[in-house]
Amino acid sequence: MNRKFILGLLLLIFSYLVTACIDNAEADRNAYQTEFPVAKVFEDFYNDLGGRATLGPAISPLHQVGEVSYQYSLTTLMVYDNASKQYSLAALGRDMAIQEKPFYIPDSSKGVLSNGYYIYPSFIKMYEKIGGSKIVGLPLTNVRFNEQYHRYEQYFENLGFYQMADDPDGQVYLLAYGYWRCAKHCSYSTPLNARIDIPIKKAAPFVKFLGLVGSDYTGFALTEPYLASDGKLEQVFEHLVMIADPADPEHVYLRPLPEIVGIKHDPLERVFSEPGFYFFPIEGDLGYNIPERFMDVIKARGGLKISGPPISRAQKNHQNMTVQCFKYLCLEEGQDPYNKTRITPQTLGYVYREQIFNDNHKDQGIGEYQEISIHLNKRYPMVSSEGEQEIIVWVFLGDKPLSNVEPILVVNAPDQTSISLSMPPTGENGESRFQLPAIKAKNGTLIPFEVCLSLPDTQKFCGRDSYLIWDTGDTQKHSRQFLPVIIQEANLQVELVFLPVIIR
C-alpha cells in the first residue's frame, strides 16, 4: 500500500480525534473565540511558512494526541511530532477524495512538473516560496476553473492554491483547507473567495466509482450523500448524479441528468460519409454521429456504459464550441486554463442541485445519510513470537465517534485456524483496544486479522490488517522508541471500510 496514503489515513484518524477533543472541550460552539494565538510550539514553523499573510490566522487552540501536537490555521493543520522532532502539515487534501488524471502539456515551459501534474505557472512562485512538495505535498488535481467562485484553483495534499479570474494583479492565495476540515468546531468567518464546498465524507460506493473514472470526469461533489424521494441513495456531482440502492450499495448507477434538466433528444440522423466520426445506431440506419475525438475521451473513462448512449447531435454552441449530450452527461469542447482545447463534461450538476435537490429539500422529501467507518491499526508492525500485539479500532458514525459498539477480532493463526475474540465496547471517543496474546510462529510469519462489526439492521462488515512475527531480541522495545519512524518506513496494511446507514 502506498506509504503516503497510509500517512494520510493516519493523519485523518488524528484529525478526527482532534476535532472530537475540541467538541468535547466546548459544548457550546458559540463560546469559541474567532481567532487563537499561534501556540508557542508552532510559532517558528508558522512564521517560516509566511505567517498570517500566507497561512491565515490560527482558528483552533493547541491540541495533543499522545506525543503529537496539532493546531488549525485557516488554510491548514499544523503538526508537530515530539518523538521525531519533526514539523509537517496534515494531508487534508486527501480527505476530499478527489483523484484526477494529469493533463498532458506538450510545452514543458507551462509549469513545473510534479508527480505527473503541471503546477499552474501563476502558483509556482508561492509554491516554491512555501517549500515545494516537502511542505505543500504532491498535486491531487490539475489546475481547474471553479465556475461558482470564478477562480482558478489547484489542490495539493497539504495546501490548495487559487487565483481570482478577474483579479488584475493576479494575486495568489491559499484555499481554506483548515476551516473546511474544522468547520463544525472552529468559529471563523471564512473569506468567500477561499471557501471550499467539498463534502468531507462520501459514501463508499461513490468513492469507488469516482476512483475508477476520475474526479475530473465526475466533477467535485456538490452535496452530501442523501436519501432521495424514490428511496435511492443519491449524491450530486458537478458533471453527473450518482445513485445506489441502499439494499445493494455495491452497484452505482447514474441519473439521466441531461434529460432531467430539460435537454431534449435531437432528431436521429444518418451516418456521415466524411471520416472522423463514429456512428451509434438507434433505429435501423438512424442514430447519432459521435466525433472520434469525443469517443476517445469516452473510451478512456469507462466507455458508453458511463456516458450512456448519445441523445443529441454534435453541434456548435453560441461560443462556437462543439457540444454533444449523452444519457448521463454532456461533453463540451472548450479551452482549459493553458488555452489548450480539451473535451470535458458540462457542469449540469449545478442545475440539478438548484432544480431538483433544493426543491426536494423544501418538500422534506430527502432523508439524512450517514455512514459508519472503521479505522483499524495495530501497535507494532512486527512483534516477536513471545510478544503481545495491541489492536486498535476507531468507529465513527459520520464524523462523530460511535460508542458502545463491540468489535469482534478474528485472527488467522499459522495453523490455518481462526480465533474469534470479543474486543471491549468502544468508548466515548469511538475507540476500542485489545491486547492480543503472543502467537508462537516462525520468523517471517504473517499474521492476518480482521475486525468486524455487526449492528442492528445492517449487514456484517470488516476491516482487515496484518502484522509480522520477527524475532530480533528487542523488536518491541525498538518499536516503542522509534514507532513514528517505523510508521513512515514500513508497508503497513491499514484499511478503511465504509458501511451505508440511512437515518430518517
C-alpha positions, -999 to 999 in steps of 0.1 A, spaced: 0 0 0 12 35 -9 32 50 21 18 85 16 -18 71 15 -11 54 49 3 85 64 -27 105 51 -50 79 66 -32 81 100 -34 119 99 -71 116 90 -76 95 121 -57 120 142 -77 149 128 -109 131 138 -95 128 173 -85 164 173 -120 176 163 -135 152 188 -114 167 215 -125 202 205 -161 191 205 -159 176 240 -139 205 254 -165 231 243 -201 220 243 -212 255 232 -197 263 198 -206 299 202 -182 301 231 -152 299 208 -131 329 201 -129 339 164 -91 335 164 -65 319 187 -28 328 194 -4 306 175 9 280 200 45 285 211 55 251 197 44 263 162 55 299 162 88 295 143 73 269 119 42 291 112 64 322 106 88 304 84 59 294 61 48 330 58 28 335 90 -7 351 89 -2 366 55 2 331 40 -14 305 63 -41 328 78 -49 331 115 -50 302 139 -86 292 143 -83 265 170 -64 260 203 -35 237 205 -44 200 209 -23 170 217 -28 133 209 0 114 226 32 130 216 17 148 186 6 184 187 -19 199 163 -33 234 156 -56 245 128 -49 277 108 -74 290 82 -55 272 54 -41 241 70 -35 218 100 0 222 116 15 190 131 45 185 154 57 151 164 77 153 196 91 118 192 107 126 158 111 163 165 95 170 130 71 196 118 46 190 89 13 200 75 -15 174 76 -26 160 43 -61 175 45 -64 174 7 -65 136 9 -98 138 29 -115 154 -1 -115 121 -21 -105 138 -53 -85 120 -80 -78 133 -114 -57 121 -144 -29 146 -152 -32 169 -181 -7 164 -210 11 197 -216 33 195 -247 51 227 -238 71 220 -206 76 257 -200 40 260 -190 47 248 -154 68 228 -130 61 190 -133 53 172 -101 40 136 -99 28 138 -135 9 171 -129 19 205 -141 18 232 -114 -1 262 -128 25 289 -137 8 315 -115 12 293 -85 48 283 -89 63 313 -71 42 308 -39 46 270 -42 84 273 -41 85 300 -15 65 279 9 88 249 5 78 230 -26 65 194 -24 81 189 10 56 213 26 28 216 0 27 178 -8 20 163 -42 -7 176 -65 -41 159 -64 -56 178 -94 -48 197 -125 -55 235 -124 -92 239 -128 -116 267 -132 -142 270 -105 -174 284 -120 -191 290 -87 -163 312 -73 -149 324 -106 -114 313 -97 -85 292 -109 -76 266 -83 -53 236 -78 -54 211 -50 -24 195 -33 -21 171 -4 -14 197 23 -24 230 7 -46 244 -21 -39 275 -43 -63 298 -60 -63 330 -81 -94 350 -89 -101 351 -127 -109 388 -127 -80 400 -104 -59 424 -125 -30 420 -101 -31 382 -104 -26 377 -66 -23 340 -55 -38 328 -22 -43 296 -3 -77 278 -1 -92 274 34 -83 238 39 -81 243 77 -116 258 80 -130 232 56 -118 204 78 -126 221 112 -158 238 101 -180 222 127 -157 230 155 -140 263 145 -159 295 146 -144 318 120 -157 339 92 -140 324 61 -133 347 32 -158 337 4 -131 335 -23 -111 309 -3 -141 288 6 -142 250 -2 -176 233 -7 -165 197 -10 -182 173 15 -158 158 39 -173 123 38 -187 104 8 -205 71 6 -180 43 -1 -196 30 -34 -195 65 -48 -158 69 -37 -150 37 -55 -168 48 -87 -150 81 -86 -117 64 -83 -125 44 -115 -133 73 -138 -115 103 -121 -129 133 -103 -122 155 -134 -148 134 -152 -173 133 -124 -165 168 -111 -164 176 -74 -192 166 -51 -219 193 -47 -239 177 -19 -235 151 8 -250 117 1 -287 117 9 -318 95 6 -338 108 -24 -376 108 -26 -375 75 -46 -356 57 -18 -323 57 -36 -290 69 -21 -280 99 -42 -251 123 -45 -248 153 -68 -215 160 -85 -206 188 -109 -209 167 -140 -233 138 -131 -256 124 -104 -247 91 -88 -273 68 -72 -273 34 -54 -299 11 -39 -293 10 -1 -301 -27 -3 -274 -32 -29 -248 -5 -22 -220 -21 -42 -236 -11 -76 -236 25 -87 -259 39 -113 -264 73 -128 -294 96 -132 -302 107 -168 -290 141 -159 -293 159 -193 -330 148 -197 -339 157 -161 -326 193 -165 -345 198 -197 -322 188 -226 -344 172 -253 -335 144 -277 -325 156 -312 -340 141 -343 -320 110 -354 -295 113 -383 -279 91 -409 -243 80 -409 -219 107 -421 -199 100 -452 -169 120 -441 -142 104 -419 -136 114 -382 -169 102 -368 -182 71 -350 -218 62 -358 -241 49 -330 -272 33 -344 -305 36 -326 -333 28 -350 -322 8 -381 -298 30 -401 -307 61 -380 -288 72 -349 -262 98 -340 -227 105 -352 -201 110 -325 -168 128 -333 -140 104 -329 -122 128 -305 -153 126 -282 -152 88 -285 -116 88 -274 -125 106 -242 -155 83 -236 -134 51 -241 -107 64 -217 -134 69 -190 -153 37 -189 -169 38 -223 -206 43 -232 -215 25 -200 -206 56 -181 -217 83 -205 -247 64 -218 -258 64 -255 -260 97 -273 -293 117 -272 -283 147 -293 -262 156 -323 -227 170 -321 -233 207 -328 -217 241 -322 -229 262 -292 -231 301 -291 -193 301 -283 -186 281 -315 -175 251 -294 -188 215 -302 -212 200 -276 -229 166 -276 -252 151 -249 -254 115 -238 -279 99 -215 -259 106 -183 -238 137 -192 -229 162 -218 -195 167 -233 -182 201 -244 -150 211 -263 -135 241 -246 -103 259 -236 -85 249 -204 -65 274 -183 -35 266 -205 -55 277 -236 -55 241 -249 -86 227 -264 -100 199 -242 -132 178 -241 -147 178 -207 -182 172 -192 -205 202 -187 -213 213 -152 -250 203 -153 -249 192 -116 -253 228 -105 -286 230 -125 -298 197 -109 -289 209 -74 -309 240 -80 -339 225 -97 -342 190 -81 -321 188 -49 -332 221 -34 -369 216 -43 -369 182 -27 -353 196 5 -380 222 6 -406 194 4 -387 174 30 -385 145 6 -349 138 13 -335 118 43 -302 124 60 -274 100 51 -246 90 73 -221 61 72 -202 40 97 -165 39 92 -138 17 108 -103 30 113 -81 0 120 -45 -1 133 -20 -22 153 6 -11 179 35 -28 163 42 -36 126 64 -65 139 64 -85 172 84 -114 185 69 -148 190 70 -140 227 54 -106 225 19 -93 227 3 -72 200 -22 -44 206 -51 -40 182 -67 -5 180 -100 3 164 -119 36 160 -156 36 149 -174 66 136 -209 74 126 -205 102 100 -178 123 117 -189 115 153 -174 88 174 -197 58 179 -197 44 214 -209 11 229 -201 -9 198 -184 -43 205 -160 -52 177 -151 -89 171 -115 -96 164 -108 -126 141 -72 -138 140 -59 -163 114 -34 -184 132 -4 -200 114 -21 -234 115 -49 -220 93 -74 -219 122 -94 -188 130 -98 -174 165 -127 -150 173 -122 -127 203 -146 -100 216 -130 -66 219 -141 -42 247 -170 -18 237 -159 14 221 -157 44 244 -169 79 240 -141 86 215 -152 56 194 -120 37 204 -115 1 214 -82 -16 223 -73 -52 227 -41 -69 239 -36 -100 217 -16 -127 234 17 -139 219 15 -162 189 42 -189 186 54 -188 150 85 -188 129 103 -157 119 87 -140 89 52 -154 95 25 -130 85 -5 -129 109 -36 -117 92 -65 -104 113 -98 -86 108 -121 -66 130 -158 -70 123 -189 -51 134 -225 -65 135 -250 -37 141 -288 -39 142 -305 -37 108 -271 -38 90 -250 -65 74 -217 -76 89 -187 -57 77 -150 -59 85 -117 -41 83 -85 -62 76 -49 -58 85 -18 -80 94 15 -79 112 47 -98 110 63 -122 135 100 -112 137 124 -121 165 153 -96 168 156 -97 206 144 -61 211 117 -57 184 90 -43 208 114 -20 226 126 -7 193 90 -2 181 81 18 212 111 41 209 110 46 171 74 40 162 69 72 142 99 62 120 86 27 116 52 40 106 68 62 79 90 35 65 71 2 69 45 -11 44 17 -11 69 -16 -26 58 -43 -1 71 -77 -5 56 -107 19 58 -141 3 54 -175 20 50 -210 8 56 -240 29 45 -266 37 72 -298 56 63 -312 78 91 -347 91 85 
